[in-house]
Amino acid sequence: MSYEDRLSKLEIRLGYKFKERAWLRRALTHSSYGDGRRQVADYERLEFLGDRVLGLLTAETLFLKSPDKEGGLAIKLNALVRKETCAEVAEELNVGALLMMSKSTEKLGGREKVSILGDAAEAIFGAIYLDGGFTAAQSFYQKYWHDRVLDVLLNTVKDPKTELQERSASGKFEPPVYSVVGQSGPDHRPLFKVEVTVSGKGQGKGEGANKKEAERLAAADLLENWGSS
């Protein structure tokens, strides 16, 4: 099956047929493609746009469906637009197999890497928005984020950092210690890596678009393994 035929099947999964398929090809092109030997437009600019489109659609949905005040809405928004959620959508669409990237990036697991898959999902959002407008982006959002929105609305939990702090105190452990252990990505879309440690209970890891989000995800990671520590 040719690459173009595979893109046609992806369009079926997306629920959207591109008028200018060049946008879709660009959304699937990692910056490593060509190993620097040729100038090919990659997905970074589309990712930047798609992230904003996704954020707007999610904010609108939460505004209409959730009675929370700003703080609560922000927590739910972060859960729905975080890199891991976008990567889940990319996996559902089988985007990894269609990504154009360098052999070295592929050997390092690029087709399965959360950050790359998440970026590609956002880039696809941007591509659909540019090719078909806001209505097309809304349709794509409804198809792949609607159930996730409902899950977040129906399963509101305490902020992970707050819960981790309380569990540590109740168990007479030292307070959680958060450390930034890495940062990657372009300046307009950095990705922070954070580890949180509770002495006697182990570590949790998280990645996010800012330090606060990464800390929250690290706390959630440690809480998931709390009982087995």
C-alpha positions in Angstrom: 0.0 0.0 0.0 1.4 3.4 -1.0 1.9 6.2 1.6 -0.9 8.2 -0.1 -3.2 5.3 0.3 -2.3 5.1 4.0 -3.0 8.8 4.3 -6.5 8.2 2.8 -7.2 5.6 5.5 -6.0 8.1 8.1 -8.4 10.7 6.8 -11.2 8.2 7.3 -10.2 7.7 10.9 -9.9 11.5 11.3 -13.4 11.9 9.9 -12.0 14.7 7.6 -10.8 14.7 4.0 -8.2 17.3 3.3 -8.7 19.7 0.4 -4.9 20.4 0.5 -3.3 17.1 1.7 0.0 18.9 2.0 -1.2 20.1 5.3 -1.6 16.6 6.6 1.8 15.5 5.3 3.4 18.4 7.0 1.6 17.6 10.3 3.2 14.1 10.1 6.7 15.4 9.4 9.1 15.4 12.4 11.9 18.0 12.5 14.5 15.2 12.1 13.2 14.1 8.7 15.9 14.2 6.1 18.7 14.3 8.7 19.2 18.0 7.9 20.2 17.3 4.3 17.1 18.8 2.8 14.7 21.6 3.8 11.3 20.1 4.5 8.6 22.0 6.4 8.0 20.1 9.7 5.1 20.1 12.1 6.4 22.5 14.7 4.4 25.6 13.5 1.3 23.5 13.0 1.7 22.1 16.5 1.9 25.6 17.9 -1.4 26.5 16.2 -3.1 23.2 17.0 -2.3 23.5 20.7 -4.2 26.8 20.8 -7.1 25.4 18.8 -7.3 22.4 21.2 -7.1 24.7 24.2 -9.9 27.0 23.0 -12.2 24.1 22.1 -11.6 22.5 25.5 -12.0 25.7 27.4 -15.3 26.3 25.6 -16.6 22.8 26.3 -15.7 23.1 30.0 -17.2 26.5 30.3 -20.5 25.2 28.9 -20.5 21.9 30.8 -18.8 22.4 34.1 -20.0 24.6 37.0 -16.4 25.0 38.4 -14.8 28.2 39.1 -11.6 29.2 37.2 -9.2 27.1 39.3 -11.2 24.0 38.9 -11.7 24.6 35.2 -7.9 25.1 34.8 -7.2 21.7 36.4 -9.6 19.9 34.1 -8.3 21.8 31.0 -4.7 20.7 31.8 -5.9 17.1 32.1 -7.5 17.3 28.6 -4.7 19.1 26.7 -1.7 17.5 28.3 0.8 15.7 26.1 -0.2 12.3 27.4 -3.8 12.8 26.4 -2.8 14.0 22.9 -0.5 11.0 22.5 -3.4 8.7 23.4 -5.4 10.2 20.5 -2.4 9.8 18.2 -2.1 6.1 19.2 -5.8 5.6 18.6 -5.3 7.1 15.1 -2.2 5.0 14.5 -0.3 8.2 13.7 3.1 6.8 14.8 3.4 4.4 11.8 2.8 7.4 9.4 5.3 9.8 10.9 8.2 10.9 8.7 11.4 11.1 10.7 15.1 10.3 10.6 16.3 6.7 11.0 18.2 7.7 14.1 15.0 9.2 15.7 13.1 6.1 14.7 15.7 3.8 16.3 15.4 5.8 19.5 11.7 4.9 19.7 10.4 8.1 18.1 7.3 6.4 16.7 6.2 5.5 20.3 7.5 8.5 22.2 4.8 10.4 24.1 6.2 13.9 23.3 6.4 13.2 19.6 3.0 11.6 19.3 1.4 14.4 21.4 3.0 17.0 19.2 1.8 15.2 16.0 -1.8 15.1 17.3 -1.7 18.9 18.0 -0.2 19.5 14.5 -3.1 17.5 13.0 -5.4 19.8 14.8 -3.7 22.8 13.3 -3.7 21.2 9.8 -7.5 20.5 10.0 -8.2 24.0 11.2 -6.2 25.6 8.4 -7.7 23.3 5.7 -11.3 23.2 6.9 -11.8 26.0 9.4 -13.1 26.0 12.9 -16.1 23.8 12.2 -13.9 21.0 10.9 -11.7 21.3 14.0 -14.8 21.1 16.2 -15.9 17.9 14.4 -12.5 16.3 15.0 -12.5 17.4 18.6 -16.0 16.0 19.1 -14.9 12.6 17.7 -11.8 12.2 19.8 -12.1 14.3 22.9 -15.8 14.2 23.7 -15.6 11.0 25.8 -12.4 12.2 27.5 -14.2 15.4 28.5 -17.0 13.4 30.0 -14.5 11.2 31.9 -12.8 14.3 33.4 -16.1 15.9 34.3 -17.5 12.7 35.9 -14.3 11.8 37.8 -13.1 15.1 39.4 -10.5 14.3 42.0 -8.4 16.3 44.4 -5.4 18.0 42.9 -2.6 15.4 42.9 0.0 17.7 44.5 -2.5 18.4 47.3 -3.3 14.8 47.8 0.4 13.8 47.8 1.1 16.4 50.4 -1.7 15.2 52.6 -0.8 11.5 52.3 2.8 12.3 53.2 1.8 14.2 56.3 -0.7 11.6 57.4 1.9 8.8 56.9 4.5 10.8 58.8 6.8 11.0 55.8 8.9 13.9 54.8 7.2 16.4 52.5 7.4 15.8 48.8 10.5 17.2 47.0 10.1 18.3 43.4 13.1 18.6 41.0 13.3 19.7 37.4 15.4 17.0 35.7 15.2 18.0 32.1 13.8 20.4 29.5 13.4 19.9 25.8 11.4 21.2 22.8 11.4 24.6 21.0 11.2 27.9 23.0 7.6 28.4 22.1 6.6 24.9 23.3 9.0 23.7 26.0 8.6 20.3 27.7 9.6 20.1 31.3 10.5 16.8 33.0 10.0 16.7 36.8 10.7 14.1 39.5 9.0 14.1 42.9 10.4 12.2 45.8 8.9 11.2 49.1 11.5 9.6 51.3 10.4 6.0 52.0 7.8 5.9 49.3 9.8 6.4 46.1 9.7 8.7 43.1 7.2 9.9 40.5 7.9 11.3 37.1 5.9 13.8 34.9 6.3 15.8 31.7 4.4 19.0 31.0 4.3 22.2 29.1 5.2 24.1 32.3 6.8 23.2 35.6 3.4 23.3 37.4 1.9 20.8 35.1 4.9 18.5 35.2 4.9 18.6 39.0 1.2 17.7 39.0 1.7 14.7 36.7 4.7 13.6 38.7 2.6 13.7 41.9 -0.1 11.7 40.1 2.5 9.1 39.0 3.7 8.6 42.6 0.2 8.4 43.9 -0.6 5.6 41.5 2.2 3.5 43.0 1.8 4.6 46.6 0.2 1.4 47.8 2.9 -0.8 46.3 5.8 1.1 47.7 
